[in-house]
Amino acid sequence: MNQFEKEVQSNRNDAVDSAVGFVVSFGFFATVFAVAILIDLFV
């Protein structure tokens, strides 16, 4: 058996980490899009 499987550093669920990453990146790009729309409206 692999020694890394015996000494697990983090036993968190990978789905939670990937969901958080998706939400954070989606929020960032949505914010950039909203700022661009506001600039387009007022300029």
WOSUL-V120414 format. One record per residue. N is the residue number from 0. RES is the residue in three letters. PSI is psi in whole degrees, -180 to 180 (none if undefined). OMEGA is omega as a letter, one per 20 degrees, with the letter a starting at -180 (NA if undefined). D_CENTER is the distance of its C-alpha to the mean C-alpha in Angstrom with 2 decimals. Layout:
BEGIN
n/res/psi/omega/d_center
N/RES/PSI/OMEGA/D_CENTER
N/RES/PSI/OMEGA/D_CENTER
END
This chain:
BEGIN
n/res/psi/omega/d_center
0/MET/147/a/32.51
1/ASN/139/a/29.85
2/GLN/-26/r/29.81
3/PHE/-24/r/26.01
4/GLU/-23/r/26.07
5/LYS/-40/a/28.45
6/GLU/80/a/26.58
7/VAL/127/a/22.99
8/GLN/-41/a/20.96
9/SER/125/r/18.19
10/ASN/26/r/18.96
11/ARG/161/r/15.78
12/ASN/131/a/14.63
13/ASP/-27/a/12.20
14/ALA/-36/r/11.34
15/VAL/-44/r/10.04
16/ASP/-41/a/7.73
17/SER/-35/r/6.54
18/ALA/-42/r/6.51
19/VAL/-43/r/4.64
20/GLY/-40/r/1.61
21/PHE/-45/a/3.67
22/VAL/-41/a/4.93
23/VAL/-45/a/3.89
24/SER/-38/r/4.59
25/PHE/-42/r/7.16
26/GLY/-40/r/8.47
27/PHE/-49/a/9.06
28/PHE/-32/r/10.87
29/ALA/-38/r/12.60
30/THR/-44/r/13.84
31/VAL/-41/r/15.14
32/PHE/-43/a/16.78
33/ALA/-40/r/18.34
34/VAL/-41/r/19.70
35/ALA/-39/r/21.16
36/ILE/-44/r/22.79
37/LEU/-41/r/24.28
38/ILE/-40/a/25.62
39/ASP/-35/a/27.10
40/LEU/-40/a/28.77
41/PHE/-8/a/30.33
42/VAL/none/NA/31.37
END
